[in-house]
Amino acid sequence: MSSDLLCDRARGLWVELAVESVEFSSSDGANVVVSPGSRLCPPLWTGIVVLGDAGIVTVPSVQVAKLLAGASIKLSGEELVDEERLREVLPVLDVLGPASLFYLDRVDFLPTQGAAAVEEVVCGDDGLAILLVRAGEEDAGESGLEDITSPAFVLREGDDVVAAAGYQVWPQSVAHLSVLVAPGHRGRGLARVVASAAVAHALDAGLLPQWRARPHPSKRLALALGFRQLGSQLSVRLDAAVSPALAGETAV
């Protein structure tokens, strides 16, 4: 599958998550739509997704839409997901991300096997629950492993689960990947082995694997499995009390 076709398929997901009707645009800046129920971002936040050379922005109100109207035209797609650049032109109160978005076509998949066999377990497995606790709240939450709807693919050392991966089925037949390795067992290639098993399962189910990464190790892992980086996602909370005129004073 070409990068353009892969990108089009990925865009279908984010258009649906925007809730209100919107299309990716590359001609006059990102398209902005008022969508209080948007799933691109937390409630009352602004969600920005750029894939390829096009982007969409969801905002919680008409007032915030006015703030974004000028910025979405002046800024390139790359700048729209750049926190520092956004702070120059918008009244940003808080930020989540940016996260890089990776997608995988079956022909690009680079499967990996380890010395130990990967075991498939159901969600709720005691070993998986213990891994989530051992990893700590921040790492466990970042991984998203607790939310998977697929089986979990795990590696054990003795009775302990030391690495696990799986995915959550998202709209548009997308498999959103999650990977977690126990502290003290990282840097040994375990994540790649369990992630490879989860990706193979998703592909066999006819799903489009999606990898959302912020830390550099996560990005390297995605690339090692054959994923292509197609874009980025960023969520921002804006000060709606600032007038559009004032917000644009620093724009260049």
Secondary structure, DSSP 8 states (H G I E B T S, - for coil): --HHHHHHHHHHHHHHHT-S----BSSSS-EEEE-TT-SSSSTTSEEEEEETTEEEEEESSHHHHHHHHHHHHHS-HHHHT-HHHHHHHS-EEEEEEEEEEEE--GGG------SS--EEE-TT-HHHHHHHHHH-HHHHHHHTGGG--S-EEEEEETTEEEEEEEEEEETTTEEEEEEEE-TTSTTSSHHHHHHHHHHHHHHHTT-EEEEEE-SHHHHHHHHHTT-EEEEEEEEEEE-TTS-HHHHTTT--
